[in-house]
């Protein structure tokens, strides 16, 4: 487990520099405690473990305009980072409908991204992403109330299968797109199966269809990662929400028809068996990356998957293939810096995490092939074809400054000229292969300027995957992120203003 984040660091002054001082965050304590009576929950809602339920209720019932101050007061009194993170995830699971898996449900999807941002940040900044996510939860909770006031209900205990039948019942229900059957079975699965086995089971269902533009795979990865930090004791309600999300579809039940969103998975289950047995070993072939990138630019999802199999069977290792997938997703973002292309990046991050974490050979084959299928689908769904930009071909542009001043110039340029910032970044990275200072600045700007969950999801994915691509691809992959990251001249988010207002009291 990561080391606990020092509580008192929340009240220290944030680092200053070209981005300006954020100021301390020692909120004044003026609100009463939550009483035992207030902590009682209506029986029509799922109830969490007794040690976390009162804190979840605090997040649910405290008005948005007072929540950060109240949580800050409790941190002063000893509330831990892990407790806050646990309550944040569970409050979202109980109060925000996971259908569609995007939109307001980002209150849940963003929790892991905020956590990753916290872990990678200087100690003075580590509470900021979590407090942003707390505030965003209140916004999503309000939207959920306006849109029908959905809540995760209690478990129907009489329908829960026994431990020896739970996994088979869950797989059967998921394959039949049976919501009630899956909800009962996943409870039995959560109570009886080892966490790793549960993750393997969910991996395939998160990757099986292109509905929700990758959010299903993202939810599988992010929920698992957050549970690894807060503890498996909280898994049951999270897995119920996850199963419900993965079964979302429009129209007729997909089990009885050949819907376009499902075709690649059905084909790839057969194609996976054609990959050589020792496919996880092989050559680090840069030419393979270039070849696959060309297919991903113009070919179909079938073309891309066929090429992956051909490259693996000629002795290529999976790494050059992942390099091409990361690069292609980044190129889509350069060509069309919008929501569709952004999710090509974040879903590739989720697929790669699942690929690294899975221990099942067949599942890993399917994850790689499905990611290869998804990238052309993202390309077709976006406006990327309107641009001729290529991630491996545009020229660097030398900054006028060097060192920290060059970073300041890059992020000043981001606010008005994304391509110019990208070219300056490429030049900077050629002279400064260690990108830590650049990454830290990008992350700090998300804290100051970010105003929606995609800012956190995207930055967490890119800054993590920068370390997963090969050296030859790394600089260009990071350069592509400049088309969606924030610049230093962008407007500060409302949360920063509110934080400064709280400090002035």
C-alpha positions in Angstrom: 0.0 0.0 0.0 1.2 3.6 -0.7 2.4 5.5 2.4 -0.4 7.6 4.0 -0.6 11.2 2.9 0.4 13.5 5.8 -2.8 15.2 7.1 -1.1 18.4 8.1 0.3 18.9 4.6 -3.2 19.9 3.5 -2.8 23.1 5.4 0.7 24.1 4.1 1.3 26.6 1.3 1.4 25.2 -2.2 4.6 25.6 -4.2 4.9 28.9 -6.1 6.5 29.8 -9.4 5.3 30.6 -12.9 1.9 29.1 -12.0 1.4 31.4 -9.0 0.7 30.5 -5.3 -2.4 28.5 -4.5 -2.3 29.3 -0.8 -3.0 27.3 2.3 -6.1 25.2 2.7 -6.8 25.3 6.5 -10.6 25.5 6.4 -12.3 26.9 9.5 -14.3 24.4 11.5 -17.8 25.6 12.2 -20.2 22.7 11.5 -21.6 20.2 13.9 -20.8 16.5 13.9 -23.1 14.0 12.2 -25.2 12.3 15.0 -26.1 8.6 15.2 -29.7 9.5 14.2 -28.6 11.4 11.2 -26.4 8.4 10.1 -29.4 6.0 9.8 -30.2 5.1 6.2 -33.4 4.4 4.5 -33.8 0.6 4.0 -34.5 1.1 0.2 -30.8 2.0 -0.2 -27.8 -0.3 0.1 -26.0 0.1 3.4 -22.2 0.1 3.7 -20.0 -1.3 6.4 -20.6 0.5 9.7 -17.2 2.0 10.0 -17.6 3.9 6.7 -21.4 4.5 6.5 -21.4 7.7 8.7 -18.8 9.4 6.5 -20.6 8.4 3.3 -23.7 10.0 4.8 -21.7 13.1 5.6 -20.7 13.5 1.9 -24.3 12.8 0.8 -26.1 15.2 3.1 -23.7 18.1 3.6 -24.6 20.9 1.1 -22.1 21.4 -1.7 -21.2 24.9 -0.6 -20.1 23.5 2.9 -18.7 20.1 2.1 -15.0 20.9 1.6 -14.9 23.0 4.8 -16.5 20.1 6.8 -14.2 17.5 5.4 -11.2 19.8 6.1 -12.3 20.2 9.7 -12.5 16.4 10.1 -9.1 15.9 8.6 -7.8 18.3 11.3 -9.3 16.0 13.8 -7.7 12.8 12.4 -9.7 11.7 9.3 -7.4 9.8 7.0 -6.8 10.0 3.3 -7.9 6.4 2.8 -11.2 7.0 4.7 -12.0 10.0 2.5 -11.2 8.1 -0.7 -13.3 5.2 0.4 -16.3 7.3 1.3 -16.0 9.3 -2.0 -16.1 6.1 -4.1 -19.0 4.6 -2.2 -21.0 7.8 -2.1 -20.8 7.9 -5.9 -21.7 4.2 -6.2 -24.8 4.6 -4.1 -26.0 8.0 -5.5 -25.1 8.1 -9.2 -26.6 5.8 -11.8 -23.9 4.1 -13.8 -26.0 4.4 -17.0 -24.8 5.7 -19.3 -21.3 4.9 -18.0 -20.0 8.4 -18.8 -21.6 11.8 -18.2 -22.6 12.3 -14.5 -21.1 8.9 -13.6 -17.7 10.4 -14.0 -18.0 11.2 -10.3 -17.1 7.5 -9.8 -14.8 7.1 -12.8 -12.7 10.0 -11.8 -11.9 8.8 -8.2 -9.0 6.6 -9.3 -7.6 9.4 -11.5 -7.8 11.9 -8.7 -6.0 9.3 -6.5 -3.2 8.8 -9.0 -2.8 12.6 -9.3 -2.5 12.8 -5.5 0.1 10.0 -5.3 2.2 11.7 -8.1 2.0 15.2 -6.6 4.2 17.1 -4.2 3.0 16.6 -0.6 1.7 20.2 -0.5 -0.7 19.5 -3.3 -1.9 16.0 -2.5 -5.3 16.8 -1.1 -6.3 19.0 -4.0 -7.4 16.3 -6.5 -9.5 14.6 -3.9 -11.2 17.8 -2.8 -11.9 18.6 -6.5 -13.5 15.1 -6.8 -15.6 15.7 -3.6 -17.0 18.9 -5.1 -17.7 17.1 -8.4 -19.5 14.3 -6.6 -22.0 16.9 -5.2 -22.6 18.2 -8.7 -23.2 14.7 -10.0 -25.4 13.8 -7.0 -27.6 16.8 -7.8 -27.9 15.8 -11.5 -28.8 12.3 -10.6 -31.6 13.6 -8.4 -32.9 15.7 -11.2 -32.8 12.8 -13.6 -34.9 10.4 -11.5 -33.0 10.1 -8.2 -31.6 6.6 -8.8 -29.9 4.8 -5.9 -28.3 1.5 -5.5 -30.8 -0.7 -3.7 -30.3 -3.3 -1.1 -29.3 -6.9 -1.9 -32.0 -9.4 -2.5 -30.5 -12.0 -0.3 -32.8 -14.8 -1.2 -31.6 -14.7 -4.8 -27.8 -14.8 -4.1 -26.3 -18.1 -5.3 -24.1 -20.3 -3.1 -20.3 -19.8 -3.3 -19.8 -22.9 -5.5 -22.3 -21.6 -8.0 -21.7 -17.9 -8.0 -19.1 -17.6 -10.7 -21.0 -19.8 -13.2 -24.2 -17.9 -12.5 -22.5 -14.5 -13.0 -21.0 -15.5 -16.3 -24.3 -16.9 -17.5 -26.2 -13.8 -16.5 -23.6 -11.4 -18.1 -23.6 -13.4 -21.4 -27.4 -13.2 -21.4 -27.4 -9.5 -20.5 -29.6 -10.4 -17.5 -29.5 -7.5 -15.0 -31.3 -9.1 -12.1 -29.4 -12.4 -12.5 -26.1 -10.6 -12.7 -26.8 -8.5 -9.6 -27.6 -11.5 -7.5 -24.7 -13.5 -8.8 -22.1 -10.8 -8.4 -22.9 -10.5 -4.7 -22.2 -14.3 -4.3 -19.0 -13.8 -6.3 -17.8 -10.8 -4.2 -18.4 -12.8 -1.0 -16.6 -16.0 -2.1 -14.1 -15.6 -4.9 -10.5 -14.3 -4.5 -10.1 -10.7 -5.8 -7.9 -11.7 -8.6 -10.4 -14.2 -9.9 -13.1 -11.5 -9.8 -11.0 -9.1 -11.7 -10.2 -11.7 -14.4 -13.9 -12.3 -14.8 -14.8 -8.7 -15.2 -12.0 -7.9 -17.6 -13.6 -9.7 -20.5 -17.0 -8.2 -20.0 -15.5 -4.7 -19.7 -13.7 -5.2 -23.0 -16.4 -7.0 -25.0 -18.3 -4.1 -26.6 -17.7 -0.6 -27.9 -20.8 0.9 -26.3 -20.1 3.9 -24.1 -16.9 4.7 -26.0 -14.5 2.7 -23.7 -16.1 3.7 -20.4 -16.9 0.1 -19.5 -13.2 -0.9 -19.7 -12.3 2.3 -17.9 -14.7 1.5 -15.0 -13.3 -2.1 -14.7 -9.8 -0.8 -14.4 -10.5 2.2 -12.2 -12.8 0.4 -9.7 -10.3 -2.4 -9.3 -7.4 0.1 -8.7 -9.3 2.1 -6.2 -10.4 -1.1 -4.3 -6.8 -2.1 -4.2 -6.1 1.0 -2.1 -9.2 1.3 0.1 -9.7 -2.4 0.7 -11.6 -5.4 -0.7 -14.1 -5.1 2.2 -15.8 -2.4 0.1 -16.0 -4.5 -3.0 -19.6 -5.8 -3.0 -21.5 -2.5 -3.7 -18.8 -1.4 -6.2 -19.0 -4.7 -8.1 -22.8 -4.5 -8.2 -22.6 -1.0 -9.7 -20.0 -2.2 -12.2 -22.0 -5.2 -13.4 -25.0 -3.0 -13.9 -22.9 -0.5 -15.9 -21.4 -3.3 -18.1 -24.9 -4.5 -19.0 -26.0 -1.2 -20.5 -27.3 -1.3 -24.1 -29.9 0.3 -26.3 -32.6 -1.6 -28.3 -33.0 -5.3 -28.2 -31.0 -7.6 -26.0 -27.5 -8.0 -27.6 -27.4 -11.7 -26.7 -29.8 -12.5 -29.5 -28.4 -10.4 -32.3 -25.2 -9.4 -34.1 -24.9 -5.7 -33.0 -22.1 -3.7 -34.6 -20.7 -2.9 -31.1 -20.2 -6.6 -30.3 -18.7 -7.9 -33.6 -15.0 -7.4 -32.9 -15.2 -9.3 -29.6 -17.0 -12.3 -31.2 -14.4 -12.3 -34.0 -11.4 -11.8 -31.7 -12.4 -14.8 -29.5 -11.6 -17.0 -32.5 -8.6 -14.9 -33.7 -6.9 -15.1 -30.3 -6.5 -18.8 -30.7 -4.3 -18.2 -33.8 -1.6 -16.4 -31.9 1.6 -18.4 -31.3 1.9 -20.0 -27.8 5.0 -18.1 -26.7 3.6 -14.7 -27.9 4.6 -12.8 -24.7 8.2 -13.1 -25.8 9.8 -11.8 -28.9 11.6 -8.9 -30.6 11.3 -5.2 -29.8 10.7 -4.4 -33.4 10.3 -0.7 -34.1 9.3 -1.5 -37.7 6.3 -3.4 -36.3 5.2 -0.2 -34.5 5.3 1.8 -37.8 3.5 -0.9 -39.8 0.6 -1.2 -37.3 0.4 2.6 -37.0 -0.2 2.8 -40.7 -3.0 0.2 -40.5 -4.6 2.0 -37.5 -4.6 5.3 -39.6 -6.7 3.9 -42.4 -7.7 0.3 -41.9 -10.8 -1.3 -40.3 -11.0 -2.9 -36.9 -10.6 -6.3 -38.6 -7.5 -5.1 -40.5 -5.9 -3.9 -37.2 -6.6 -7.1 -35.4 -5.3 -9.3 -38.3 -2.1 -7.2 -38.3 -1.6 -7.7 -34.6 -1.8 -11.4 -35.0 0.5 -11.4 -38.0 3.1 -9.3 -36.1 3.0 -11.5 -33.1 3.3 -14.6 -35.2 6.4 -13.3 -37.0 8.1 -13.0 -33.6 7.3 -9.5 -32.5 6.7 -9.0 -28.7 3.6 -7.2 -27.5 5.5 -4.0 -26.6 5.8 -2.6 -30.2 2.1 -3.3 -30.6 1.3 -1.3 -27.5 3.6 1.5 -28.7 1.5 1.7 -31.9 -1.8 1.7 -30.0 -0.6 4.5 -27.6 0.8 6.5 -30.5 -2.3 6.0 -32.7 -4.6 7.1 -29.8 -2.4 10.2 -29.3 -2.5 11.0 -33.0 -6.3 10.9 -33.0 -6.2 13.5 -30.2 -3.9 15.7 -32.2 -6.2 15.5 -35.1 -9.4 16.0 -33.2 -8.9 17.2 -29.6 -12.4 16.3 -28.4 -14.3 13.8 -26.3 -14.2 10.9 -28.7 -10.4 11.0 -29.3 -9.7 11.7 -25.6 -11.4 8.4 -24.8 -9.2 6.6 -27.3 -6.3 7.6 -25.0 -8.1 6.9 -21.7 -9.5 3.5 -22.8 -6.1 2.4 -24.1 -4.8 3.2 -20.6 -7.5 1.0 -19.1 -6.8 -1.8 -21.5 -3.1 -1.7 -20.9 -3.6 -1.7 -17.2 -5.8 -4.7 -17.4 -3.3 -6.4 -19.8 -0.5 -5.9 -17.3 -2.6 -7.0 -14.3 -4.3 -10.1 -15.8 -2.7 -13.5 -15.3 -4.9 -15.3 -17.8 -3.3 -15.9 -21.2 -6.6 -15.9 -23.1 -7.8 -12.7 -21.4 -4.6 -10.9 -22.2 -4.9 -11.9 -25.9 -8.4 -10.6 -26.0 -7.5 -7.3 -24.3 -4.7 -6.6 -26.8 -6.9 -7.5 -29.8 -9.9 -5.5 -28.5 -7.8 -2.4 -28.0 -6.5 -2.8 -31.5 -10.2 -3.0 -32.7 -11.3 0.0 -30.6 -8.7 2.5 -32.1 -10.1 2.4 -35.6 -13.6 2.5 -34.2 -12.7 5.7 -32.3 -11.2 7.1 -35.5 -14.4 6.4 -37.4 -16.5 8.0 -34.7 -14.3 11.2 -34.5 -13.4 14.0 -36.9 -9.8 12.9 -37.1 -9.9 12.3 -40.8 -10.2 16.1 -41.4 -6.6 16.6 -40.2 -3.4 15.3 -41.8 -1.3 15.6 -38.7 0.9 12.6 -38.0 2.4 12.0 -34.6 5.7 10.8 -35.9 6.3 13.4 -38.6 5.8 17.0 -37.4 8.9 19.1 -36.7 10.1 20.5 -33.4 10.3 24.2 -32.7 13.0 25.5 -30.4 11.8 27.5 -27.4 13.3 30.9 -26.8 14.3 29.9 -23.2 15.8 26.9 -21.5 15.1 24.9 -18.3 12.2 26.0 -16.2 11.7 29.1 -18.4 11.2 26.8 -21.4 8.5 24.9 -19.6 6.8 28.2 -18.8 6.9 29.1 -22.4 5.5 25.8 -23.5 2.5 26.0 -21.2 1.9 29.7 -22.0 1.7 28.6 -25.6 -0.7 25.7 -24.9 -3.4 28.3 -24.1 -3.5 29.7 -27.6 -1.5 27.5 -30.0 -1.7 23.7 -29.3 0.4 22.7 -32.3 3.0 25.3 -31.4 3.2 24.1 -27.9 3.5 20.5 -29.1 6.4 21.5 -31.4 8.1 23.3 -28.5 7.6 20.3 -26.3 9.3 18.0 -28.8 12.3 20.3 -28.9 12.4 20.5 -25.1 12.3 16.7 -24.7 15.1 16.2 -27.2 17.4 18.4 -25.0 15.8 17.2 -21.6 15.0 13.5 -21.8 14.0 13.6 -18.1 10.4 15.0 -18.4 9.7 15.1 -14.6 9.6 18.9 -14.4 7.3 19.1 -17.5 5.0 16.4 -16.1 4.8 18.1 -12.7 3.9 21.4 -14.3 1.2 19.8 -16.4 -0.2 18.1 -13.3 -0.2 21.4 -11.3 -2.1 23.2 -14.0 -4.8 20.5 -13.9 -5.2 21.4 -10.2 -5.5 25.1 -10.9 -7.3 25.1 -14.3 -9.1 21.8 -14.6 -12.9 22.1 -14.6 -14.2 18.7 -15.6 -13.4 15.0 -14.9 -11.9 14.5 -18.3 -9.0 16.8 -17.3 -8.2 14.4 -14.4 -8.9 11.2 -16.3 -6.8 12.3 -19.3 -3.9 13.7 -17.5 -3.7 10.7 -15.1 -3.7 8.3 -18.1 -1.1 10.2 -20.2 1.3 10.9 -17.4 1.1 7.2 -16.3 1.4 5.8 -19.9 4.4 8.0 -20.6 6.4 5.4 -18.7 4.9 2.5 -20.5 5.8 3.4 -24.1 9.2 2.7 -25.6 11.9 5.3 -25.6 11.6 5.8 -29.3 7.9 6.7 -29.0 7.8 8.4 -25.6 8.5 12.0 -26.6 5.9 12.0 -29.4 3.3 10.4 -27.1 3.7 13.1 -24.5 3.8 15.8 -27.2 0.3 14.7 -28.4 -1.1 15.3 -24.9 -0.4 19.1 -25.4 -3.6 19.1 -27.5 -5.7 18.6 -24.5 -3.7 19.7 -21.4 -4.3 23.1 -19.8 -2.1 26.1 -20.4 -1.0 28.7 -17.8 -3.2 31.4 -19.3 -6.4 29.3 -19.0 -9.1 30.4 -16.6 -8.7 29.2 -13.0 -11.4 26.7 -11.9 -14.1 27.8 -9.5 -12.8 25.5 -6.8 -9.6 27.5 -6.6 -11.6 30.7 -6.2 -13.7 29.1 -3.6 -10.7 27.8 -1.7 -9.2 31.3 -1.6 -12.5 32.6 -0.4 -12.6 30.1 2.4 -9.2 31.2 3.5 -10.2 34.8 3.7 -12.9 34.1 6.3 
